[in-house]
């Protein structure tokens, strides 16, 4: 499951661009940021809003079993609140390592 603080049209277009089609991957919209806030993953660093990006989610990966969150990985740094420079904590290899150690 992939979700972003975007409207449904943006998420549908992104899913089409990524050619997820009939795969098990699903893209979801969190247009109002409700899920992001409930998970305490709202990006609060002043950098993105200073350039007009408001209501952004942190880059994170969650491992959950039957609705119970067992682990959370977040990619962020003091000068990289979006984790763009080093997203490794939230990529597949890191998540699998987290799951194995959970």
LUMDRENPA-947580 format. One line per field, with one value per residue: residue in three letters; residue number from 1; z, x, y of N, C-alpha, C in turn. Coordinates in nm, 2 decimals. Atoms other than C-alpha are relative to their C-alpha. Layout:
N
type	[ALA ...] .
seq	[NUM ...] .
n_up	[Z ...] .
n_east	[X ...] .
n_north	[Y ...] .
ca_up	[Z ...] .
ca_east	[X ...] .
ca_north	[Y ...] .
c_up	[Z ...] .
c_east	[X ...] .
c_north	[Y ...] .
# end
This chain:
102
type	[UNK UNK UNK UNK UNK UNK UNK UNK UNK UNK UNK UNK UNK UNK UNK UNK UNK UNK UNK UNK UNK UNK UNK UNK UNK UNK UNK UNK UNK UNK UNK UNK UNK UNK UNK UNK UNK UNK UNK UNK UNK UNK UNK UNK UNK UNK UNK UNK UNK UNK UNK UNK UNK UNK UNK UNK UNK UNK UNK UNK UNK UNK UNK UNK UNK UNK UNK UNK UNK UNK UNK UNK UNK UNK UNK UNK UNK UNK UNK UNK UNK UNK UNK UNK UNK UNK UNK UNK UNK UNK UNK UNK UNK UNK UNK UNK UNK UNK UNK UNK UNK UNK] .
seq	[1 2 3 4 5 6 7 8 9 10 11 12 13 14 15 16 17 18 19 20 21 22 23 24 25 26 27 28 29 30 31 32 33 34 35 36 37 38 39 40 41 42 43 44 45 46 47 48 49 50 51 52 53 54 55 56 57 58 59 60 61 62 63 64 65 66 67 68 69 70 71 72 73 74 75 76 77 78 79 80 81 82 83 84 85 86 87 88 89 90 91 92 93 94 95 96 97 98 99 100 101 102] .
n_up	[0.00 0.01 -0.01 0.00 -0.03 0.13 0.03 0.07 0.14 0.01 -0.04 0.12 0.10 -0.04 0.01 0.14 0.04 -0.05 0.06 -0.10 0.06 -0.08 -0.11 -0.14 -0.05 0.01 -0.03 -0.07 -0.03 -0.13 0.04 -0.12 -0.09 -0.13 -0.04 -0.03 -0.14 -0.10 -0.02 -0.05 0.11 0.07 0.00 -0.07 0.02 0.07 0.14 0.11 0.01 0.04 0.15 0.05 -0.01 -0.13 -0.03 0.05 -0.08 0.00 0.08 -0.10 0.03 -0.12 0.01 -0.08 0.01 -0.05 -0.05 -0.11 0.05 -0.07 0.03 0.09 0.05 0.05 0.07 -0.01 -0.07 -0.04 0.12 0.11 -0.06 0.09 0.02 0.15 0.02 -0.05 -0.03 -0.02 -0.11 0.04 0.12 -0.03 -0.08 -0.14 -0.06 -0.03 -0.12 -0.12 -0.02 -0.06 -0.14 -0.08] .
n_east	[0.08 -0.07 0.09 -0.06 0.09 0.03 0.14 0.01 -0.04 -0.14 -0.04 0.03 -0.10 -0.13 0.02 0.00 -0.14 -0.08 0.05 0.03 0.11 0.07 -0.09 0.06 -0.02 0.11 -0.03 0.12 0.00 0.03 0.02 0.01 -0.11 0.05 -0.08 -0.13 0.01 0.03 -0.12 -0.10 -0.10 0.01 -0.13 0.01 -0.12 0.04 -0.05 0.10 0.10 -0.06 0.00 0.14 0.04 0.07 0.07 -0.07 -0.02 -0.14 -0.02 0.00 0.05 0.06 0.03 0.12 0.06 0.13 0.03 -0.09 -0.12 -0.11 -0.12 0.01 -0.12 0.01 -0.12 -0.01 -0.12 0.01 0.00 0.07 0.12 0.07 -0.07 -0.03 -0.14 -0.03 0.12 -0.03 0.07 0.14 0.00 0.03 -0.11 0.01 0.13 -0.01 -0.09 0.08 0.09 -0.07 -0.04 0.12] .
n_north	[-0.12 -0.13 -0.11 -0.13 -0.12 -0.05 0.03 0.13 -0.01 0.01 0.13 0.08 -0.03 0.06 0.15 0.03 -0.02 0.11 0.12 0.10 0.08 0.11 0.05 -0.01 -0.13 -0.09 -0.13 -0.06 -0.15 -0.06 -0.14 -0.09 0.03 0.06 0.12 -0.05 -0.05 0.11 0.08 -0.10 0.00 -0.13 -0.07 -0.12 -0.07 -0.12 -0.01 0.01 -0.11 -0.12 -0.01 0.02 0.14 0.01 0.12 0.11 0.11 0.05 0.12 0.10 0.13 0.07 0.15 0.03 0.14 0.00 -0.13 -0.04 -0.05 0.07 -0.07 -0.11 -0.05 -0.13 -0.06 -0.15 -0.04 -0.14 -0.08 0.08 0.05 0.09 0.12 0.01 0.02 0.13 0.07 0.15 0.06 0.04 0.09 0.14 0.07 -0.04 0.05 0.15 0.02 -0.03 0.11 0.11 -0.02 -0.03] .
ca_up	[0.00 -0.10 0.01 -0.02 0.10 -0.25 -0.41 -0.57 -0.93 -0.86 -0.70 -1.00 -1.24 -1.04 -1.03 -1.41 -1.46 -1.25 -1.43 -1.12 -1.31 -1.18 -0.93 -0.56 -0.51 -0.45 -0.44 -0.20 -0.14 0.20 0.06 0.40 0.57 0.83 0.82 0.81 1.13 1.30 1.24 1.37 1.03 0.94 0.83 1.06 0.95 0.83 0.50 0.28 0.38 0.32 -0.05 -0.06 0.01 0.29 0.46 0.36 0.50 0.62 0.41 0.62 0.60 0.84 0.91 1.05 1.12 1.16 1.21 1.48 1.40 1.48 1.33 1.17 0.96 0.88 0.63 0.74 0.86 1.01 0.67 0.47 0.62 0.32 0.32 -0.05 0.00 0.19 0.16 0.25 0.58 0.40 0.10 0.07 0.20 0.52 0.57 0.53 0.78 1.02 0.97 1.04 1.36 1.48] .
ca_east	[0.00 0.13 -0.03 0.05 -0.10 -0.24 -0.58 -0.72 -0.66 -0.29 -0.26 -0.44 -0.21 0.10 -0.03 -0.08 0.27 0.42 0.23 0.11 -0.20 -0.31 -0.02 -0.08 0.04 -0.23 -0.20 -0.43 -0.50 -0.48 -0.61 -0.68 -0.38 -0.59 -0.40 -0.07 -0.17 -0.31 0.02 0.21 0.40 0.32 0.64 0.68 1.02 1.00 1.18 0.90 0.64 0.90 0.89 0.51 0.49 0.23 0.09 0.36 0.41 0.74 0.89 0.82 0.76 0.54 0.54 0.20 0.04 -0.33 -0.36 -0.09 0.21 0.53 0.79 0.83 1.12 1.16 1.40 1.48 1.77 1.83 1.90 1.69 1.34 1.20 1.46 1.53 1.91 1.90 1.58 1.75 1.57 1.24 1.35 1.28 1.62 1.59 1.22 1.30 1.59 1.35 1.09 1.34 1.45 1.09] .
ca_north	[0.00 0.34 0.66 1.03 1.36 1.42 1.42 1.10 1.22 1.27 0.93 0.77 0.94 0.83 0.47 0.48 0.63 0.36 0.09 -0.08 -0.21 -0.55 -0.58 -0.62 -0.26 -0.01 0.37 0.57 0.94 1.11 1.44 1.60 1.44 1.27 0.94 1.12 1.31 1.00 0.82 1.13 1.14 1.50 1.68 1.97 2.09 2.46 2.39 2.26 2.53 2.80 2.71 2.66 2.29 2.25 1.94 1.70 1.35 1.22 0.94 0.63 0.26 0.06 -0.31 -0.41 -0.75 -0.77 -0.40 -0.39 -0.17 -0.37 -0.14 0.20 0.32 0.69 0.86 1.21 1.41 1.76 1.91 1.66 1.65 1.47 1.20 1.27 1.26 0.93 0.73 0.40 0.35 0.32 0.11 -0.26 -0.39 -0.19 -0.28 -0.65 -0.62 -0.45 -0.72 -0.99 -0.83 -0.75] .
c_up	[0.00 0.01 0.01 0.04 -0.14 -0.03 -0.08 -0.15 -0.01 0.03 -0.12 -0.11 0.03 -0.02 -0.15 -0.05 0.04 -0.05 0.10 -0.04 0.09 0.10 0.13 0.06 -0.03 0.05 0.06 0.02 0.15 -0.02 0.11 0.10 0.13 0.04 0.04 0.15 0.10 0.03 0.05 -0.10 -0.08 0.00 0.06 -0.02 -0.08 -0.14 -0.11 0.00 -0.04 -0.15 -0.05 0.01 0.14 0.02 -0.05 0.10 0.01 -0.09 0.11 -0.06 0.13 -0.02 0.10 -0.03 0.07 0.06 0.12 -0.06 0.08 -0.02 -0.09 -0.03 -0.06 -0.06 0.02 0.07 0.03 -0.12 -0.12 0.06 -0.08 -0.02 -0.14 -0.02 0.04 0.04 0.05 0.11 -0.03 -0.13 0.04 0.08 0.15 0.07 0.03 0.12 0.13 0.03 0.07 0.14 0.09 0.08] .
c_east	[0.09 -0.10 0.08 -0.11 -0.02 -0.15 -0.01 0.05 0.15 0.05 -0.03 0.10 0.14 0.00 0.01 0.14 0.09 -0.03 -0.03 -0.12 -0.06 0.10 -0.07 0.02 -0.12 0.04 -0.13 0.03 -0.03 -0.02 0.00 0.11 -0.04 0.08 0.14 0.01 -0.02 0.12 0.11 0.12 -0.01 0.14 -0.02 0.12 -0.04 0.05 -0.10 -0.10 0.07 0.01 -0.14 -0.05 -0.06 -0.07 0.07 0.02 0.15 0.01 0.02 -0.05 -0.05 -0.01 -0.11 -0.05 -0.13 -0.04 0.09 0.14 0.12 0.13 -0.03 0.14 -0.03 0.13 -0.01 0.13 -0.02 -0.01 -0.08 -0.13 -0.08 0.06 0.04 0.15 0.04 -0.13 0.02 -0.07 -0.14 -0.01 -0.01 0.10 -0.01 -0.13 0.01 0.09 -0.08 -0.10 0.06 0.04 -0.12 -0.05] .
c_north	[0.12 0.11 0.13 0.10 0.07 -0.03 -0.13 0.01 -0.01 -0.14 -0.10 0.02 -0.06 -0.15 -0.04 0.02 -0.11 -0.14 -0.11 -0.10 -0.10 -0.06 0.00 0.14 0.09 0.14 0.07 0.15 0.03 0.15 0.10 -0.02 -0.06 -0.12 0.04 0.06 -0.10 -0.08 0.08 0.00 0.13 0.07 0.14 0.09 0.13 0.01 -0.01 0.12 0.13 0.02 -0.04 -0.14 -0.02 -0.14 -0.13 -0.11 -0.03 -0.12 -0.11 -0.13 -0.07 -0.14 -0.02 -0.14 0.01 0.13 0.05 0.04 -0.06 0.08 0.12 0.05 0.14 0.05 0.15 0.03 0.15 0.10 -0.06 -0.05 -0.10 -0.14 -0.03 -0.04 -0.14 -0.07 -0.14 -0.06 -0.05 -0.08 -0.14 -0.07 0.03 -0.05 -0.15 -0.03 0.03 -0.11 -0.12 0.01 0.04 -0.12] .
# end
